[in-house]
Structures are given as structure tokens and as C-alpha cells.
Amino acid sequence: MSSLPVASEQRALQALRGSLVVSCQAPHGDPLDDTETLTRIALSVLQGGAGGLRAEGAERIVSFRTKTDLPIIGLLKTQDRDGRVYITPNFKSAKEISDAGADIIALDCTRRRLAEAEPWTEIIPRIHEELRRPVLADIATLEDALAAEAAGADAVASTLYGYTADTEGARTISWTLLDSLLNRLRIPVILEGHVKQPEEVSRALQAGVHAVVVGAAITCPRSITARFVEALCHAGTGAT
């Protein structure tokens, strides 16, 4: 197991304790998929009280870093031939986002990545030793989380629940998974994924999570509008 010096680890992760982190990203091709636009969104959520940001890609991280000293969770997304998206799949991508100014490196630590030529179990110690950054393990299951902790991850986030073969299709928070993570892990647990209501943030923090990451429910007008339109459709058909 690899580990960071206590001071280096606490400076970023401990600053996020009890806070709302906002993921300021946009899908490729979305009207908001523009660095200046996303930077303005980042500034807006910071003014609203966000305690940190989650950002994808070196260009966006560099831009966000010029606007805030608060922690930035950085990642780099890649896509394979089958359209599967992976988060920071190798050390090169981790170094790129670290050099851009990310304080914490988000890393896909799911079972599906263990068979890769550069598995995440080898990337975590390199991030610690060469980049001196803490690692946030993005996981989908309790088994992923336990393996990530054993490999030296500094925190875990439920980011990939619903996006792997064994959890595919889930689009609501798994409170059962969250309880298991909190009961079994010694490292901080962060709730991320499928958070839609402020009450869910409160419930998670009261349960003991370190922080909560919210993305589309705050930063994506397309998905927010779609939820309202769906409500209109239900009202029009008399559904309750």
C-alpha cells in the first residue's frame, strides 16, 4: 500500500470535509462544451457556496485554477472503440491533469480496469510517489472500493455506480451501497452520481460521507429542463 505524507493528503481532502463539490463538465458536443462557458459556470457555483470543483481535461483545470484556490478534483476521460468512457486510464493522463493544477486525481478503480496493460493498482503508487497527489477512487461496487483502499487510494467516490456491467442501468443513489462503504472503509467516502435533490445531500452528510459531488442537477440545463418537461407530460396525462 502506498501513502502520502499526512500534510499533503489533508490539505486537499480535508478541505472538502462536509462540503458540496460541483462537477463542471459537459458532454462532447453539448452547447456548454466550451472552456470559457464552463469556467463561467464554475465561477457561478463557487459564488453559490461550492467547496470545490470537479473538472475534466487539462484545459478546463488550468482555467478553473486561475479563478479559485479551492480544491479541484481532476480527471481525464477517454473512450474506447465500443464507446465506453474511462476516467484517467493511465499515468500519463494523471500527470497531465496534475500538471494542470488538479489537487486530487480521480481514477477509475473498477474491476473492469484491472486487466488493462496499466492497471490502476500500478497507477496509484506512481501518483503518490511521482506527483505527490491524493487519489480519489471512482468505484461502482463495495468490492471495487475495498480493493482500491487496499491499493492505497486516499478516498472513494460512488461515481461509477450505474455505469459498469454489474451495475448498468441504475440511475438513483444506492443508499445500501453507501451504507456499506461507510461501514467497511477506513478512508473517506464521497457520494457522487445520481444526486438530484438538496435533501439527498443532507441525508448523505448526516450518514457520514466526507463530501458530496453534484453535477448535472446543477450545471446541465438540458437535463434540468428535461425533468420539468417530463413533469408536464405526466400532468397532461393525469398521471400522479
N, C-alpha and C positions, 0 to 999 in steps of 0.2 A: 504494500500500500504506500502511495506517495502522499506527501502532505506539504502544505505551505507553512512558512513561519506564521505564527498566530497573528501578528500585527498586520501582515499583508492580507490575510484572509478576512479579518474582521473589518478592515477599512471599507471594503465594498459590500460584503454580505451583511454585516451587522448594521450598516447604514440603511438597509432595506427593511429591517425588522418592523413589522406592524404597518407596512406601507402598501399603497396601491402603485403598482408598476403598470405603465401603459405601453402596449406594443404598437408602435407607429410604423406599420407596414401596409403595403398594398399589393394585391396580386398582379402578376405581369399582365400588362395590357389594360389594367383598370385606369379610369381617368385620374385617380390620385397617385398613380405610379410615376412620381416625379419628385426628385430630391428636394427642390425648393418648396413644393406643396407639402410634403411630409414634414419638412422642418418647421413650417408654419403650424402644422397640426401639433407637432411636438411642443412648440412654444405655448400653444393654447392649453394643452393638457398640463403642462408644468404650472401655468398660471392658475389652473384649476386645483392644484394641490398634489399632483402626482409626485411620488417619492423617488421615481426612477423611470427609465425608458428601456424598452427592448427594441433593438434595431437590426435590420438585415443589410449586410453589404458594407464594404469599407467606405464608399462614397457617402452613404447616409450617416454612418457613425461619425465620420470626420465632421460633417455638417452639424450634427446634433451636439458634438463635443464643443463646438465653438459657442453654443448657446447655454450650456449648463455644466456645472461641476458635479451634479448628482450622478449616482451610478448608472452606467449603461450596460445592459446585458446584450452582448453582441453575438451575431451568428451569420453564417453564410449558407444560403440554400443552393443545392444542386439538384438536378433532375436526371433520372436515368432514362433509357430508351422506352421503358414502359410507362413513363410519366410519374413514377414515384419520386417524391421530394424527400431529400435528406438534409439534415441540419449539421453544418460544419463537419463534413465527412472525412477530413484528413488534417494532418498537422499544418500543411501549407495554408489551408483556409483559416485555421485557428490563428496562425501567425499574422495573416493579413488583417483580420479584424482586431487583433491585439494591437498591432502597429497603428491602426486607425484610431485607437483610443478607447476601445471597449474595456471596461473594468472587470467583467465577468464573461467567461466564454461558455456559451450554450452549445451542448454537444449531444447528438443523437446517441443515446446509450440503450437502444432497444436490442432485443435478441437478434433481429434481422441483420444487424450490422456486425455481428461477431465473426461472420465468415468472410468478411472483406479482407483484401490484401493488407489494409492498415486498420485493424480493429480498434475500437475506441479504448479497449483496455491498454493499448500501447500508446494511444494519444494522450490520455490523462496525465501520466507521469511526465511526458515531454512538455505539456503545457505548464505544469508546475515548475519543472526544473529549468526550462529554457525561456519561458515567457513570464514566469512569476505571476500567473493569474489564477484565480479560483475557477473551478469548473462547475457549471450547473448542468446536471444530467437530465436531459429531456427523456422521459420514460413513458411507457404505456401500461405497465403492469407492476405488481409488487415484486415479482421475480426480477424484472429489469432493475428496479430500484435497489434491491438487496445486492445484486451483482455490481451495480455502479458504486454503491457505498464501499463494498469490499475492494474495488479497484482504486479507491481514493477520491471519488467525487466529493465535492465540498457541500453540495446541496442537490436536491432533486426537484423536478417540476413535472406535473402530470400532463405536460404539453401534448404528448403523442397518444394519449388515450382516445381511441376512436379512429386512429389513422394507421394502425398496423393490422396484419392479417387476423390476429386473435382478438382484436377489439373493434374491427372495422364496422362503421355504421353508427356507433354511439355518438350522440350529439347533445347529451346532457351530462352534467357533472356526476361522476360516480362518487357519492359520499362514502360508499363502502370501501372503495379503493383508498380514498383519502384517510379514512379512519385506520386502515391497515398500515399505510405509510407512517402515520403519526405514532402508531403503537409499536412498530417494528424497527424504525430507523433511529439512529442517534444523530444524524446530520439534519440540517434544516429542510423542511418540506415547503414547497411553494405550489399553490394552486394556480394552474393555468389551463385554459381550454374550456369552452362552453359556458363561460361566466356571462350571464345576461342581465342580472338584476343586482342592485346595491345590497339587497338583503342577503344574497349569496356570499358577497364579500364579507359582510358582518358575521355570518354563520361560520365561514371558514376561519376567520381570525379568532373567533371565540373558541373554535375547536382546537386551535393551537398552531395553525400554519404560520410560517415565518413571514410570508407576504403573499399577495395575490396579483397575478398578471391578468389584465383585461385588454383585449384588442378590438375586434370588430364591433363589439357592442358600444364602443365609444368612438372609434375612429373611422368606421366604414359606413357612410351614408347609404350606400346601396343596400347593405344587409339590414340596416335600421329601417329604411323605407319599406323593404320587403315585409318586415314584421308587421308594420302598420297596415300595409295593403292586404296582408293575409287576414288581419282582424276585420277589415272592411268586407272582405269576401265572406267571412263567417257571419257577419252581421246581415249581409244581403240575403243569405240563405236561411236565416233564422236559427243558425247553429248557436249553441251556448258553450 
